[in-house]
Amino acid sequence: MAVKYLVWSDGRVRDCRVTKSSGNATLDATTCRLIQRRFRYDPSRDAEGRPVPAWIVENHEWIIVPEPATDR
C-alpha cells in the first residue's frame, strides 16, 4: 500500500491519504488512523529555520504473523 500524509509544523500528522490501496478498506483506514495517532516528526524547516508543513509519501507494508497454535 502507499500513503501520503502531511506533517504539520508541530511535528504531528494532520492528514493521511491512501494513494494505493492494500485491497482491504479496514487495513487502509487503520493504517492512516495509526499514522495520525502515533507518528511524530521533527518538522521540516524553511530557509530561515522556521518549522513548516511538509508532505511525506511512502510505501507502507504490514506483515501479519499468525499466532502459534495452542494445545488445549
C-alpha positions as CSV (number, residue, x, y, z in Angstrom):
1,M,0.0,0.0,0.0
2,A,1.1,3.6,-0.5
3,V,0.2,6.6,1.7
4,K,0.7,10.3,1.6
5,Y,0.5,12.3,4.8
6,L,1.0,15.9,6.0
7,V,3.4,16.6,8.8
8,W,2.5,19.9,10.3
9,S,4.9,22.5,11.8
10,D,4.4,21.0,15.2
11,G,5.6,17.6,14.0
12,R,2.2,15.9,14.1
13,V,0.4,14.3,11.2
14,R,-2.7,16.2,10.2
15,D,-3.8,14.5,7.1
16,C,-3.3,11.0,5.7
17,R,-4.4,9.6,2.3
18,V,-4.1,6.1,0.9
19,T,-2.8,6.5,-2.6
20,K,-2.5,2.8,-3.4
21,S,-4.9,0.5,-1.5
22,S,-3.8,-2.7,0.2
23,G,-7.0,-4.2,-1.2
24,N,-8.6,-4.1,2.3
25,A,-10.5,-1.0,3.3
26,T,-10.3,-1.7,7.0
27,L,-6.5,-2.1,6.8
28,D,-6.2,1.1,4.7
29,A,-8.3,3.1,7.3
30,T,-6.4,1.6,10.2
31,T,-3.0,2.5,8.7
32,C,-4.0,6.2,8.3
33,R,-5.6,6.2,11.8
34,L,-2.4,4.8,13.4
35,I,-0.1,7.2,11.4
36,Q,-2.1,10.2,12.6
37,R,-2.3,9.0,16.2
38,R,1.3,7.7,16.7
39,F,3.8,9.2,14.2
40,R,5.8,12.3,15.4
41,Y,8.5,14.1,13.5
42,D,10.9,17.0,13.8
43,P,9.2,19.3,11.3
44,S,10.8,20.5,8.1
45,R,12.2,24.0,8.2
46,D,12.3,26.9,5.7
47,A,15.4,28.9,4.8
48,E,15.0,31.0,8.0
49,G,14.8,27.9,10.2
50,R,11.0,28.2,10.9
51,P,9.0,25.0,11.1
52,V,6.8,24.4,8.0
53,P,4.3,21.7,6.9
54,A,5.6,19.0,4.6
55,W,4.1,16.0,2.8
56,I,5.6,12.6,3.1
57,V,4.9,9.9,0.5
58,E,5.8,6.3,1.3
59,N,5.1,2.7,0.7
60,H,3.8,1.1,3.9
61,E,3.8,-2.6,4.5
62,W,2.2,-4.8,7.1
63,I,3.4,-8.2,8.0
64,I,0.8,-10.3,9.6
65,V,2.2,-13.1,11.7
66,P,-0.1,-15.9,12.6
67,E,-0.5,-16.8,16.3
68,P,1.0,-20.1,17.2
69,A,-1.4,-23.0,17.8
70,T,-2.0,-23.7,21.4
71,D,-2.6,-27.1,22.9
72,R,-5.8,-27.4,25.0
